[in-house]
């Protein structure tokens, strides 16, 4: 069968000259036989989609801790919205959709329970620090499949590692995900904040609404179209100065009025205290970790790093359940 080779040829003949072609990948850390059907980035996408860390995202906080309602975003729904935005842009620019989707689906695998509150706490506790983008790479390189990792291509790992604002991926596809991540969380966090009555549409400064739009749908449309218009047939991914400035202003507005709003984040300190107690408990009772984590220490990993790996992989509910198991009197625990 020549299915994969035919797909690679289609990529070469159709995609932009600036696209990352599957056949030109820098490859994997461990050599392995090619799939006869799927090019390398499609294969990476599938590996991420089927891994355990991806499934756990459905029970990890995006912004609002313990929201009362089924329509608030989780880390999983955020990831899917990033993927959708990124694929739309990539298709319009004739860039590699498989690479974009793999990076998008993997970019937040390393997020902790309780959102950025959990990340901040582990960063304080862990001797070598903790950043969710680095943890995402650690998951796909080392922690998944009982220590074997997913053996993803260099381009996918680069996009996952460098999706944050202060960093820059090597491929245009990775750069699309980097921008799509911001577009997604700014807009869906506004939607969730309005649903939670933390703010209203009218609270958003007119200077941003006039440029970007007066609804979530219009703002998404404006930002995505602006990227496509300003990036088509270019070896860069960018917005116009006006729209980029408005997006950054809206992001700053969200930090001041939602992400650091006591009404929205009232449970954060409790979540941090919970994770701190768990870290202390495992430090004193290391035998309570699963066997595969103990094996990592026997292979030379630092105890603090392994405990961070275990706690970071927990869902919100699992972290709460473990806290109740270790610290709450049995008669007080909710059945």
N, C-alpha and C positions, 0 to 999 in steps of 0.2 A: 504493500500500500504506500502511496505517495501523498497521503492527505496532508500531513504536516508540511511537507516540502511545497505543496501547492498553495497552502495558506501563506507560507513565508514568501512565495513568489507574488501572491496577490498583494501582500504588504509592500513589497518592493516596488511594484508597479503603480500602486494607488496612493500610498501614504505620502505625506509631505517629505521633502528632502531633509527636513529637520527632525523627523520622527526617529524614535529609537526602535530600530527593526529587531525583531526577535532573533533573527539569524546572526545579528552583530552583538549580541549580549556578551558582556565580559565573563559570564558563566557563574558557576557555583563553586563554593569552597571545596566540595567533594564532587569529583566527576561521577556522572551516572549516565546511563543510556538514555537517549532521547525518546520521548513518547512518539508513537507512530501517527497519532492523530493531532495532539495539541502542541503548539509552539510553547516556548519556555515560560512566557509571561502568563499565558492562559493557565498553564500547569501550576504556576505559583499562586494565581488567584484561587484556583480550586483547593490547593493545600491550605490556604488561609481560611477559606470558607468552611472547611471541614474540621479545623482544629478546635480543641477544647477551649482555648482562650477566647476564640471568637464567640462561641456559644455563651460564655459567661458574661459577655458585654450586655446581654439583655437584662441583667439584674445588677447593673452598676449605674450609679448616679451620673447624670449629665450636669445639672445645675441644682435642682431642687431636691433636697433630701426628704425622703418619705413623703412624696406628694400625694395628696388625696384626689386621685383621679387617674383614669387609664390613658389620658391623652398627652401627658407630659413626656418629653423626650427622655430616653435612656441613652447610655453610651452606645448601644447597638443602633437605635434609630438615628442617632447623630451620624454614626458611621455610614449608614445607608444613604442618608441625605447628602453627605460629602461625596460619596461614590456617584450618585445621580448627577449632581452638579458637575463633577469632574468629567464624567463620560459625555455629557452634553457638550462641554467645551472641547474636549478632545475630538469628538466626531466632527464638529464644525471646522476644526483646524486640521483635520486629516492627520492626527497624531495617533499613537498606539493606545487604543482603548483598553486592551488587556493589561498593559503595564499600568495605566492610570487606575484601573479598578483594583488591581492587586495592591498597589500602594495605598489606595483609599481604604480598602477593607482591613489592611494591617496597621494603619497608622496609630490607632489607639489601643492596640492589644495590651499594652503595658500599663494602662490606667488602673489605679487603685480603687478599692471600695470608697464610697463617699466623695467621689470626684476629686477636685483639686485640694480639698481639705485633707484627704488621705495622702495625696502626693506631698503636700507641704509637711505633714507630720513625719512621713518616712524620710524625707529629705533632711529633717532635723535630727532624726534618730540614727540613720545609717551613717557609719563612719565615712564612707566614700560618696555620700550624697545619693539622691534618688531623683531621676527625671523620667517621666513616662515615655518619652520618645526613645531614650536609651534602653529602657526596660522592654519596650516593644521589640527592639532588635534582639535583646537578650532572649526573649521568649522564642522568636523564630530561629535563632541560632543554637540555643542550648536547652531551653526548658521544655519545649514541646516534645512529644513522643518519647517521654521518659529519658530525656537527656540527649536524644539524637538531633533534635531541632528539625526544622522543615527543609533545610538546605536550599534556601531561595537564591535567586540570582542576585548579583551585585546591585543591579539597577533598582530592584524592588527594595532591598535593604537600605540603599542610599536614600530613596524617597521617603521611607518610613522614618529613618533617623533624622532627616533634615526638613521635616514638615513644619517646624515651629518658625515663628516670625523672625527670630534672630539668626536663622540658618538658611541655607539655600541648596536645594538638590542639584544634581549634575545634569539631569535630563529635563526637557520641557514638560514631559509627563509628570514628573515629580513636582515641578513648579506649579502645574495646574492644581494638583492636590493641595499643595501648600496654600494657595489662594482660596480654593474651594472649601477648605476647612474653616477659614475665617468667615466666608460668605454664609456657610451653613450655620455656624453657631451664633453669629450675630443675629441672623434673621429668626431662627427657630427659638432662640432664647428670648427675643422680644415677644414672640407669640406665646411662649410659656409664661413669661412675666405678666403679660396682659391677662392670660387665663387665671393666674394666681392673684390678680389684682394688686400686684406690686407697682405697676405703672399702667398708663393708658396710652393709646396711640397719640393723643394730643400732648402727652408729656415729652415726646421726642421733639427736639429742637427743629423749628421750621427750616433752618438753613440746610439740614440734612434731608428732611422730607421733601423739600422742593427739588432737590437734585436726584435723590434716589427713589422717591415714591412714597405714597401715603398708606400703603399696605405691605404686608410681608411678600405677597405675590409680586407686586410691582417692583419692590426693591430687588428681589431675586432676579427678575427679568432684566432690570437695568444693569445690575452688576455683571451677570453672565454675558449679556449682549455686548457690554462695554469691553470685556476681556477679549471676546471673539473679534470685535471690530478693530481693536488696537494691536492684536497679535497675529492676525491672519497673514500668512506668507512671510513671517518674520522669525528670526532665531531668538525669540524672547517671548515671555508671557507677561503682559502688563495691562494696566488700566490707564485711562486718561488721568491727567493730574487732578482734574476737578472731581471725578468720581472716587479716585483713590483717597483724596483728602477727606471727602465726605464719609467714606467708609471708615477711615481711621477715626474721624470725629465721632461717628456713631459707636464705634467700638469703645472709645474712651467714655462716652456717655453711659454705656452698659456697665463698665467697670464701676463707675461712681454710683450708679442708681440701681443696679441689680446684683452684680457679682459681689459687691461689698455692702449690700443693703442688709441691715440687721433683720428685717422682716423676712427676707428671702433666705438668709443664711443662719437663722437662729439656732439651728441644730449643729452647726459646724464644730463648735468647741466641744460638744459632747462626743461627736464622732472622733475628733482628734484624741480626746482622753481615752476613748474605747480602744483605739488602735495602739496608743502608747502603753496601755495596760497589757494588751495582748503581746506586744513586743517584749515587755518586761517578763511576762509569764513564760514565753518560749525561751527567753535567755536563761531563765532559771530552771526550766523543765524541757531541755532540748530534746529529750526522748519522746516528747509528745508530737514532734514533727513526723510526717509520713516518711517511710523508709527511703524513698528516693532522694529526699532532701538530706537525710543523714549520709547517704552515699556521696552526695556532692561534697560534704565536709570532709569525708574520708579521702576524697580525691583532691583536696587542697583548697576548696572554697572557704572563705571566712564565714564564721558562724553568723555574724550580723548580716552579711549579704544574703545568706540562705534564708534567714528568718524574714528579711524584707521580701525575698522572692515569694515565700509562702503567703505572707499577709497581702502583698500586692495582688496576688492571684485570686483572693477571696472576693465573692460577691458581697453586696451590702448585707443580705440576709444571713449569709454564712458567718460573716464577722460578728454579727449580733448574736447568732446562735452560739458561737464559741465563747463569746463574752459571758453569756448567761450560764453556759456549762461550767466555766471556771470560777466565776465570781458571784453568782446569785445563789442564795439558799434554795435548795431544791423545792421547798414548799411554795416559794414565790414565783417560780418559773411558770410562764404561761403555757398551758398544754395545747 
